[in-house]
């Protein structure tokens, strides 16, 4: 049911009814006892309010606040609270903290993260976060949602078979980290220390396997080098904490080098809170504390497992923390510290400030959920995320004049719920590909396969016949959650079942151009279609969200000029044939016949490379301003040794990094006949002989350029963050020498020179 089916007055009355039923979380102005308590006084510093509240709690009350279903404390006017809500790409009801119904029958369902990542548009990601948090706050005000959202997922899409790769921003750590920072900013708002909603970056760390050949995430020990941890897996989390100021980090189910991440003080206390300065709480993935006791057998007793975290998604800490204190395994002060971290977040959210309606976002209600502008943003996000992989001829865009009757074929041709991927809620409504295309042309619809599994050819005949009667044929194929999902890793990279056979037979029979549209989270080996001249065009739409069909049609007919780029490498099937998902090494090894992972370390054949994406026009770059030499200033001098200067690579923490940047001025000219928005990717190749990737993404920008016009783009590249590499010991260093900056086929050399090669005091 869409919001449009309820009248505004009905929505308002339902909203008021819900709000009155729930009331404020704490410090209810109608309660004569609680407003006088210091922790209810908004004028006091939050730190003092938190300390006052913690000091009033008994041990029994404290331990019941350590879990996602936190108990009420009636004597202090505090209601129970469910911490677990999800907002991966829209407010979701996957977590128990959110429910749809009444005044809130649904929420705007944006494209799956892998699709919006393909836009390479940081301002879009922040805008989506703002809309999602508007809708979350509106639902909180109406008593149907919480304010703590365990999103986004910023794990690296390391292996193309991973079922949850769809939830991530892709395979590149800088892309993932930038996405994390901007989406979190959108969710959390910019009101100083106050939070609009509290986001959470997950799953920390090296988590990217769900269930492969009998190895599941609950039993998997990820063996990861210090180099790969620092260089790849931790980068998005560090950027999420330091650049996004996220309110929470979630640890993962797996072990890393023999230690469950949720039990590792080096990862949690020393790295996330110590080095990165997390201002917030650390939460377990759901029941992962129980997992490392019951399944991984990391501790001998449950009481020994009751430590390390601020919050447990699951009942474990509430069940065993009090006994752990009695046995001397856990100090009550540690519980106090955990509560300081969680309660501070709740107070930053305004949950101890009385009535939600009196707070900064108290005016948000049903009118702000599924609003026309929110739904238009979902459509625009889908348009920006679609990637044009092939366009022979060119055959796209289709012509209203010449392609008036179109055959629409395939198991995803009339998809609705499949378009929103996983961790989604109830969408405001759907526009399927068939509906979207139907607004541009007369359609002949045949599904060809009963579902994406495509186990037989019983429906092939009608599909082939339709292709022979139409001016153009659009095949909407690919995957869905039955093929790739949480706890469901893929077995291979080909299209499922007999999909490939259907595509080839339809293409052979088609009277007009054949266009292949793919829905998927992960990459697909479509070499057959890439090499088949009868298949004119290939589009990848990811999981494009509630308006996906409209966005696909807009691209097919040229209303939208595609500008998306692949956020992950598309490998041939041979890449994974003898490659274990359990091998976590990023770098290739000739000696071990190991190919390496992601575009940064793999040099073999690909179907389509990371960053690939075509347009209906042509863009030409010209670097008009960039330094050739940049001096890296160092802190003070010291005796020689290899701690600071190793093979002419400077330790990052010994360089004066604050304002050390390389500025680029790039002219982008549209030499084609159509207006377009260009996605400009900037890569670097460090000097040879260091422990570096073949190349790495260091910056990206979006620029709209009308046909025949030119725009200048300025980019600033932070030297210590983006031109550094990580040595085998996990130490980040700046290679001294010539770094080559790449934009498409343009290269620019920048020589980094140390102010002195003397070794620095450490």
C-alpha positions in Angstrom: 0.0 0.0 0.0 1.4 3.4 -0.9 1.1 6.6 1.1 -1.1 8.1 -1.5 -3.9 5.8 -0.5 -4.4 7.6 2.8 -5.7 11.2 3.0 -3.6 13.9 4.7 -6.1 14.2 7.6 -6.2 10.4 8.2 -2.4 10.4 8.2 -2.3 13.2 10.7 -4.8 11.5 13.1 -2.9 8.2 12.9 0.4 10.0 13.5 -1.0 11.7 16.6 -2.5 8.5 17.9 0.9 6.7 17.6 2.8 9.6 19.2 0.4 9.8 22.1 0.7 6.0 22.6 4.5 6.0 22.8 5.3 9.3 24.4 8.9 10.4 25.2 11.7 7.9 25.8 12.6 9.6 29.1 12.3 12.8 31.1 8.5 13.0 30.4 7.4 16.6 31.3 4.1 15.0 32.5 6.0 13.0 35.1 6.5 15.3 38.1 9.5 13.3 39.5 11.9 13.0 36.6 12.3 16.5 35.1 13.9 17.6 38.3 16.7 14.9 38.0 20.0 16.3 36.7 20.2 13.9 33.8 16.9 15.5 32.4 18.3 19.0 32.4 19.0 20.0 28.8 21.0 23.0 30.0 23.7 20.8 31.6 26.6 19.3 29.5 25.8 15.9 28.2 28.8 14.3 29.9 27.5 15.5 33.3 24.0 14.2 32.5 25.3 10.8 31.5 27.5 10.5 34.7 24.5 11.5 36.8 22.3 8.8 35.2 24.9 6.1 35.4 25.4 6.9 39.1 21.7 6.3 39.8 21.6 2.8 38.3 21.9 -0.5 40.2 24.1 -3.2 38.8 21.0 -5.2 37.8 19.6 -2.3 35.9 22.9 -1.6 34.2 23.4 -5.1 32.8 19.8 -5.0 31.3 20.9 -1.9 29.4 23.8 -3.7 27.7 21.7 -5.4 25.0 19.7 -4.3 21.9 16.4 -4.8 23.7 17.3 -2.6 26.6 15.0 -2.8 29.5 13.0 0.0 31.0 14.0 1.7 34.3 10.6 2.7 35.5 11.8 4.3 38.7 13.8 6.8 36.6 11.1 7.3 34.0 13.1 5.5 31.3 11.3 3.3 28.8 12.6 0.2 27.1 14.4 0.8 23.9 15.2 -1.3 20.9 18.6 -0.3 19.5 18.4 -2.5 16.3 17.1 -0.6 13.3 18.4 -0.7 9.7 18.7 2.0 7.1 21.1 0.6 4.4 19.3 2.3 1.5 16.1 3.5 3.1 14.3 3.0 6.4 14.0 -0.8 6.8 11.9 -3.1 8.9 14.6 -5.8 9.0 15.5 -4.8 12.5 12.9 -5.1 15.3 13.2 -1.4 16.1 11.1 -0.3 13.1 7.7 -1.3 12.0 5.5 -0.1 9.1 1.8 0.4 9.3 -0.8 3.0 10.2 0.4 6.4 9.3 3.7 4.9 7.9 2.8 2.1 5.5 6.2 2.4 3.8 9.3 4.4 3.2 11.4 5.6 0.2 13.4 2.6 -1.0 16.6 3.9 -2.7 18.8 1.7 -5.0 20.9 -0.9 -3.3 24.3 0.5 -2.1 26.3 -1.1 -4.9 24.2 0.8 -7.4 24.4 4.2 -5.8 28.2 3.6 -5.4 28.4 3.4 -9.2 27.3 7.0 -9.4 30.6 8.0 -7.7 28.7 11.0 -6.5 29.4 11.9 -2.8 26.8 14.7 -2.7 24.2 12.2 -3.8 25.1 9.8 -1.1 24.8 12.6 1.5 21.5 13.7 0.1 20.1 10.1 0.3 21.3 10.0 4.0 19.4 13.2 4.7 16.2 11.9 3.2 16.5 8.6 5.0 17.1 10.3 8.4 14.1 12.7 7.7 11.9 9.6 7.3 13.5 7.8 10.3 12.9 10.9 12.5 9.3 11.2 11.2 8.7 7.5 12.1 10.3 8.0 15.5 8.1 11.0 16.2 5.2 8.8 15.3 6.3 6.0 17.6 7.1 3.4 14.9 11.0 3.6 14.7 14.1 4.1 16.8 16.9 6.5 16.2 19.9 4.1 16.1 20.5 2.6 12.7 23.1 -0.1 12.1 24.0 1.1 8.6 26.1 1.4 6.4 27.9 -1.7 5.5 31.4 -0.6 4.3 33.1 -4.0 4.0 35.3 -4.4 0.9 33.7 -6.4 -1.9 36.8 -8.6 -2.1 35.4 -11.7 -3.8 32.8 -11.4 -6.6 30.8 -14.4 -5.2 30.0 -12.8 -1.9 26.3 -12.7 -1.4 26.4 -9.4 0.6 28.6 -7.6 -1.8 25.4 -5.8 -3.0 25.3 -4.0 0.4 28.7 -2.5 0.0 30.1 0.4 -2.0 32.4 -1.9 -3.9 35.9 -3.2 -4.0 38.0 0.0 -3.6 38.8 1.2 0.0 38.8 4.9 -0.8 35.5 4.7 -2.6 34.0 2.7 0.3 35.4 5.1 2.9 34.2 8.2 1.0 30.8 6.6 0.7 30.8 5.8 4.4 31.7 9.4 5.5 29.1 11.1 3.2 26.2 8.8 3.9 26.9 8.9 7.6 27.0 12.7 7.5 23.6 12.7 5.8 22.1 10.4 8.4 23.6 12.1 11.4 23.1 15.7 10.4 25.3 18.7 11.1 24.0 20.0 14.4 27.3 20.1 16.3 27.4 17.4 19.0 23.7 16.6 18.5 22.6 13.7 16.2 19.7 13.5 13.9 20.0 9.7 13.9 22.9 7.6 15.0 24.6 5.6 12.2 26.9 2.6 12.5 29.7 1.4 10.2 29.8 -2.4 9.9 31.1 -5.2 10.0 34.6 -4.6 11.5 36.7 -6.2 10.1 37.8 -8.4 7.1 34.2 -9.7 6.9 33.3 -10.8 3.4 32.3 -14.5 3.5 28.8 -15.8 4.4 28.6 -19.4 3.4 30.9 -20.9 0.9 31.6 -24.7 0.4 30.5 -25.4 4.0 32.6 -22.6 5.6 30.2 -20.1 7.2 30.8 -16.7 8.8 30.3 -18.1 12.3 33.3 -20.5 12.0 35.6 -18.6 9.6 39.0 -17.5 10.8 40.1 -14.8 8.3 43.9 -15.0 8.1 44.9 -11.5 7.1 48.3 -9.8 7.0 49.0 -6.6 8.8 49.6 -5.1 5.4 46.2 -6.0 4.1 44.4 -4.9 7.3 46.0 -1.5 7.2 46.0 -1.1 3.4 42.5 -2.4 2.5 40.1 -3.8 5.1 40.4 -1.1 7.8 40.5 1.9 5.4 36.7 2.4 5.1 36.2 2.1 8.8 38.9 4.6 9.7 37.4 7.1 7.2 33.9 6.4 8.6 35.1 7.2 12.1 37.5 10.1 11.4 35.9 11.7 8.4 32.2 10.8 9.0 32.3 11.0 12.8 30.1 8.0 13.0 28.3 7.2 16.3 28.9 3.5 16.3 31.0 0.6 14.9 29.8 -3.0 14.7 32.3 -5.8 15.0 31.8 -8.9 12.9 31.1 -12.6 13.4 34.4 -14.0 12.0 37.7 -14.4 13.7 40.7 -12.4 12.4 44.0 -14.3 12.9 42.4 -16.6 15.5 40.6 -13.9 17.6 36.9 -13.2 17.3 36.7 -9.5 16.3 34.1 -8.9 19.0 36.6 -10.2 21.6 39.7 -8.4 20.4 40.7 -5.4 22.5 43.4 -4.6 20.0 40.9 -4.0 17.3 38.2 -2.5 19.4 39.7 -0.6 22.3 43.1 0.2 20.9 42.3 0.8 17.2 38.7 2.0 16.9 38.4 3.9 20.2 42.1 4.6 20.9 43.7 5.5 17.6 40.7 6.6 15.6 38.9 8.3 18.6 35.4 6.9 18.1 32.9 9.2 19.8 30.2 6.6 20.3 29.6 2.9 21.1 30.8 -0.4 19.8 28.1 -3.0 19.2 28.3 -6.7 18.3 26.8 -8.2 15.3 23.7 -10.0 16.4 24.5 -12.8 18.8 28.2 -12.7 17.9 29.1 -12.7 21.6 27.2 -15.9 22.0 28.8 -17.2 18.8 32.4 -16.8 20.0 31.5 -18.6 23.2 29.1 -21.3 21.9 30.4 -21.8 18.3 34.0 -20.6 18.2 34.7 -21.8 21.7 37.0 -18.9 22.3 36.3 -18.7 26.0 35.8 -21.5 28.5 32.9 -19.9 30.3 30.1 -17.5 29.3 31.3 -15.1 32.0 34.7 -14.9 30.4 33.0 -13.7 27.2 31.2 -10.9 28.9 33.6 -8.1 28.1 35.1 -5.8 25.4 31.8 -4.3 24.0 29.5 -1.4 24.9 26.3 -3.1 23.5 25.4 -6.6 22.6 22.9 -7.4 19.8 21.5 -10.4 21.6 20.8 -11.4 25.2 24.3 -12.7 26.2 25.6 -9.7 28.1 22.4 -9.3 30.1 22.5 -12.9 31.0 26.1 -13.2 32.1 27.6 -9.8 33.0 26.4 -9.7 36.6 28.0 -13.1 37.3 31.1 -12.0 35.5 31.4 -9.1 38.0 30.8 -11.4 40.9 33.6 -13.7 39.7 36.0 -10.8 39.3 36.2 -11.3 35.5 34.6 -8.0 34.8 34.7 -4.8 36.8 31.5 -2.7 37.4 33.5 0.3 36.2 33.8 -1.4 32.8 30.1 -1.7 32.6 29.8 2.0 33.6 32.2 2.9 30.8 30.1 1.0 28.3 26.9 2.7 29.4 28.6 6.1 29.2 29.2 5.4 25.5 25.6 4.2 24.8 23.8 6.7 26.9 25.9 9.6 25.5 24.6 8.7 22.0 21.0 8.5 23.3 21.4 11.9 24.9 23.0 13.4 21.7 19.9 12.1 19.9 17.6 14.0 22.4 16.1 10.9 23.9 16.4 12.4 27.4 15.0 15.8 26.4 11.3 15.1 26.8 8.7 15.3 24.1 10.0 14.6 20.6 7.7 17.2 19.2 9.6 19.9 21.1 12.9 18.9 19.7 14.7 20.2 16.5 13.2 17.5 14.3 9.9 17.3 16.1 8.0 18.8 13.1 8.7 15.7 10.9 5.7 13.4 10.4 3.9 11.3 7.8 4.0 14.1 5.2 7.8 13.8 5.1 7.8 10.0 4.3 7.4 8.9 0.7 7.1 12.6 -0.3 7.3 13.4 -4.0 10.7 15.0 -3.6 12.0 11.9 -1.7 10.7 9.6 -4.4 12.2 11.8 -7.1 15.6 11.5 -5.4 15.2 7.7 -5.5 14.6 7.9 -9.2 17.6 10.2 -9.8 19.8 7.9 -7.7 18.8 4.9 -9.9 19.5 6.9 -13.1 23.0 7.9 -11.8 23.9 4.4 -10.8 23.1 2.6 -14.1 26.2 1.7 -16.0 26.4 1.4 -19.8 28.8 -1.5 -20.5 28.4 -1.9 -24.3 26.8 0.2 -27.0 27.6 -1.2 -30.4 26.7 1.0 -33.3 25.7 2.9 -31.1 22.3 1.3 -30.7 21.2 3.4 -27.7 19.4 5.6 -27.1 16.3 4.0 -28.7 14.3 6.2 -31.0 10.6 7.0 -30.4 10.2 7.1 -34.2 11.9 3.8 -35.1 11.3 1.7 -32.0 7.6 2.1 -31.4 7.0 -1.6 -30.5 9.4 -3.2 -28.1 9.7 -6.8 -26.9 10.4 -6.8 -23.1 11.6 -10.3 -22.1 13.2 -11.9 -19.1 12.6 -13.0 -15.5 13.4 -9.5 -14.2 11.4 -7.7 -16.8 8.4 -7.0 -14.5 10.4 -7.1 -11.3 9.2 -5.1 -8.3 10.4 -6.3 -4.9 13.5 -7.8 -6.5 14.7 -4.3 -7.5 15.2 -3.2 -3.9 17.7 -5.9 -2.9 18.2 -6.9 0.7 18.0 -5.0 4.0 15.1 -3.1 2.5 11.7 -2.1 4.0 8.3 -1.6 2.4 8.7 0.7 -0.6 6.4 3.6 -1.3 5.5 1.9 -4.6 7.2 0.3 -7.6 7.9 1.1 -11.3 9.0 -2.2 -12.9 11.1 -2.2 -16.1 8.0 -3.2 -18.1 6.0 -0.3 -16.7 8.9 2.1 -17.3 9.4 1.0 -20.9 5.6 1.1 -21.5 5.6 4.8 -21.0 7.9 5.2 -24.1 6.6 2.5 -26.4 4.1 -0.3 -27.0 5.4 -3.5 -25.4 5.1 -7.2 -26.1 5.9 -8.9 -22.8 7.2 -12.4 -22.4 9.2 -13.6 -19.3 11.1 -16.4 -21.1 12.1 -18.0 -17.8 9.7 -18.7 -14.9 12.3 -17.1 -12.5 16.0 -16.2 -12.5 16.9 -19.8 -11.9 15.7 -20.5 -15.5 15.7 -24.2 -15.1 14.1 -25.1 -18.5 13.2 -23.7 -21.9 9.4 -24.1 -21.7 8.8 -20.4 -22.2 11.6 -19.7 -24.7 9.3 -20.1 -27.8 7.0 -17.2 -27.0 9.9 -15.0 -26.1 11.7 -15.8 -29.4 8.5 -15.1 -31.3 8.0 -11.7 -29.5 11.6 -10.7 -30.5 10.8 -11.4 -34.1 7.7 -9.1 -34.1 9.2 -6.0 -32.4 11.3 -3.0 -33.5 13.7 -3.6 -30.6 14.2 -6.3 -28.0 15.0 -5.6 -24.3 16.1 -8.6 -22.2 16.0 -7.9 -18.5 18.0 -10.7 -16.9 20.4 -11.3 -14.0 20.1 -12.3 -10.4 18.0 -11.8 -7.3 18.1 -12.7 -3.6 17.5 -16.4 -4.4 21.0 -16.4 -6.0 23.0 -13.9 -3.9 22.0 -12.8 -0.3 23.1 -12.8 3.3 24.2 -16.3 4.1 24.1 -17.2 0.4 27.4 -16.8 -1.5 27.3 -17.5 -5.2 28.7 -20.7 -6.7 30.0 -19.0 -9.9 29.8 -15.9 -12.1 27.7 -17.1 -15.0 24.0 -16.2 -15.5 21.9 -18.8 -13.6 20.4 -21.8 -15.4 19.6 -21.3 -19.0 19.5 -17.5 -19.1 22.5 -17.3 -21.4 20.8 -19.7 -23.9 17.6 -17.6 -23.8 19.5 -14.4 -24.5 21.4 -15.8 -27.4 18.4 -17.4 -29.0 16.3 -14.2 -28.6 19.2 -12.1 -30.0 19.4 -14.3 -33.1 15.6 -14.0 -33.7 15.3 -10.3 -32.9 14.2 -8.1 -35.8 15.7 -5.0 -34.3 18.6 -4.2 -31.9 18.9 -6.4 -28.8 19.6 -4.8 -25.5 20.6 -6.8 -22.4 19.8 -5.2 -19.1 21.3 -6.9 -16.0 20.1 -6.7 -12.5 22.6 -8.0 -9.9 24.6 -7.0 -6.9 27.7 -8.9 -7.9 29.5 -9.1 -11.3 28.4 -11.5 -13.9 30.5 -13.2 -16.6 28.7 -12.0 -19.7 31.6 -12.6 -22.1 29.2 -14.3 -24.5 27.1 -11.1 -24.8 30.1 -8.8 -24.9 31.4 -10.8 -27.9 28.1 -11.3 -29.7 27.6 -8.7 -32.4 23.9 -9.4 -32.4 23.7 -8.1 -28.8 24.1 -4.4 -29.4 24.0 -3.1 -25.9 24.6 -4.2 -22.3 23.3 -2.1 -19.3 24.0 -3.0 -15.6 21.3 -1.6 -13.3 22.4 -3.3 -10.0 19.3 -3.4 -7.8 17.9 0.0 -8.8 15.3 0.6 -6.0 11.6 1.3 -6.1 11.8 3.5 -9.3 14.3 1.2 -11.1 12.1 0.5 -14.0 11.6 4.2 -14.7 15.3 4.9 -14.5 16.1 2.0 -16.9 13.6 3.3 -19.4 14.9 6.8 -19.2 18.4 5.6 -20.0 17.2 3.3 -22.8 15.4 6.2 -24.5 18.0 8.9 -23.9 16.0 11.0 -21.4 19.0 10.3 -19.2 22.5 10.1 -20.5 24.2 7.3 -18.4 27.3 8.3 -16.4 27.7 5.4 -13.9 31.0 3.5 -13.5 31.5 0.0 -12.2 32.5 0.0 -8.5 33.9 -3.5 -8.8 35.8 -5.6 -11.4 33.8 -8.0 -13.6 35.9 -11.2 -13.8 35.6 -14.2 -16.1 34.4 -17.4 -14.5 38.0 -18.8 -14.8 39.1 -16.3 -12.2 37.1 -18.0 -9.4 37.3 -21.6 -10.7 40.3 -22.5 -8.5 40.2 -19.5 -6.1 39.1 -20.2 -2.5 37.0 -17.5 -1.0 38.8 -18.3 2.3 42.1 -17.0 1.0 42.1 -13.4 2.2 45.4 -12.2 0.6 45.0 -9.2 -1.6 48.3 -9.3 -3.4 49.1 -11.7 -6.2 51.8 -14.3 -6.0 53.3 -16.0 -9.0 55.0 -18.5 -6.8 51.7 -19.7 -5.3 49.8 -19.2 -8.6 47.6 -16.8 -6.8 45.9 -14.1 -9.0 45.4 -11.3 -6.4 42.1 -9.5 -5.7 40.4 -6.4 -7.0 41.8 -4.1 -9.7 44.5 -2.8 -7.3 46.3 -6.2 -7.3 44.9 -8.4 -10.1 46.4 -8.0 -13.6 44.7 -10.8 -15.4 41.9 -10.8 -18.0 38.6 -9.2 -17.1 35.1 -9.0 -18.6 34.8 -5.3 -17.6 37.3 -3.4 -15.5 36.7 -1.4 -12.3 35.6 2.1 -13.3 34.3 1.1 -16.7 31.2 2.9 -18.0 30.2 4.5 -21.3 28.2 7.5 -22.2 26.0 8.7 -25.1 28.6 11.5 -25.7 32.4 11.8 -25.5 34.5 13.5 -22.9 38.1 14.7 -23.3 40.4 15.6 -20.4 43.2 18.1 -20.2 45.3 18.7 -17.0 45.8 22.5 -17.1 47.3 22.9 -13.6 49.3 20.5 -11.5 52.7 20.6 -9.7 55.6 18.5 -11.0 57.4 18.5 -7.6 55.9 18.4 -4.1 58.1 18.6 -1.0 57.2 16.4 2.0 58.2 18.3 5.1 59.4 16.1 8.0 59.4 16.5 11.8 63.0 17.1 13.2 66.1 15.0 12.6 67.6 12.0 14.2 70.1 9.2 13.9 69.9 7.0 10.9 68.0 3.8 10.9 65.2 2.2 8.9 62.2 3.2 11.1 61.4 6.4 9.2 63.1 6.1 5.8 62.9 2.7 4.3 63.8 2.3 0.7 63.1 6.1 0.3 59.6 5.8 1.8 58.7 8.1 4.7 56.6 7.0 7.6 53.4 8.9 7.4 53.4 9.8 11.1 56.8 11.5 10.7 55.6 13.8 7.9 53.9 17.1 8.4 50.6 16.0 6.8 48.0 18.5 7.7 47.9 20.7 4.6 50.1 18.6 2.4 48.1 18.2 -0.8 48.5 18.0 -4.6 46.1 20.3 -6.4 44.9 19.4 -9.9 42.9 21.6 -12.4 41.4 19.5 -15.1 39.4 20.8 -18.1 36.7 18.4 -19.2 35.3 19.0 -22.7 32.2 17.3 -24.1 33.1 16.7 -27.7 29.8 14.9 -28.5 26.3 16.0 -29.5 24.5 15.3 -26.2 24.7 16.9 -22.8 26.1 14.6 -20.1 27.4 14.2 -16.6 30.9 12.9 -16.5 32.3 10.7 -13.8 36.0 11.5 -13.5 38.2 9.0 -11.7 41.8 9.9 -10.7 44.2 7.0 -10.1 47.8 7.0 -9.0 50.7 4.6 -9.6 53.5 5.0 -7.0 57.2 4.6 -7.8 58.2 1.0 -8.6 59.8 -1.2 -5.9 57.4 -0.4 -3.1 54.7 -2.6 -1.6 52.0 -0.8 -3.6 49.0 -1.6 -5.7 49.4 -1.5 -9.5 47.2 1.6 -9.3 44.8 3.0 -6.8 41.9 5.4 -6.8 42.8 8.6 -5.1 39.9 11.0 -6.1 36.8 11.2 -8.1 34.4 14.0 -9.2 31.1 14.5 -11.1 30.8 17.3 -13.6 27.9 18.2 -15.9 29.1 19.4 -19.3 26.7 20.5 -22.1 27.4 19.3 -25.6 30.3 21.2 -27.1 31.2 22.9 -23.9 34.0 22.7 -21.4 34.1 22.8 -17.6 37.1 23.0 -15.2 37.3 20.8 -12.2 39.5 21.3 -9.2 40.7 18.3 -7.2 42.8 18.3 -4.0 44.7 15.1 -3.2 45.9 14.7 0.4 49.4 13.3 0.0 49.6 11.3 3.3 46.1 9.8 2.9 46.1 9.0 -0.8 49.6 8.8 -2.1 50.9 6.6 0.7 51.3 2.9 0.6 51.6 0.2 3.3 54.7 -1.9 3.9 54.8 -5.6 4.9 54.8 -4.7 8.6 51.5 -2.7 8.2 53.3 0.7 8.4 51.9 3.4 6.1 54.6 5.3 4.2 55.0 7.9 1.5 57.1 6.7 -1.4 59.7 9.3 -2.4 60.0 9.6 -6.2 57.7 10.0 -9.2 54.0 9.2 -8.7 52.0 9.0 -11.9 48.5 10.4 -11.8 46.0 8.9 -14.3 42.8 10.3 -15.7 41.6 7.9 -18.4 44.6 7.9 -20.9 46.2 11.1 -19.5 49.2 10.8 -17.2 50.8 13.4 -15.1 54.1 12.8 -13.1 54.4 14.3 -9.6 57.8 13.9 -7.9 57.6 13.7 -4.1 60.8 14.8 -2.4 61.5 14.7 1.3 62.6 17.9 3.0 65.5 15.9 4.3 66.4 12.2 4.3 67.7 12.4 7.8 65.9 10.1 10.2 63.4 11.6 12.6 62.9 11.4 16.3 60.2 9.0 17.1 
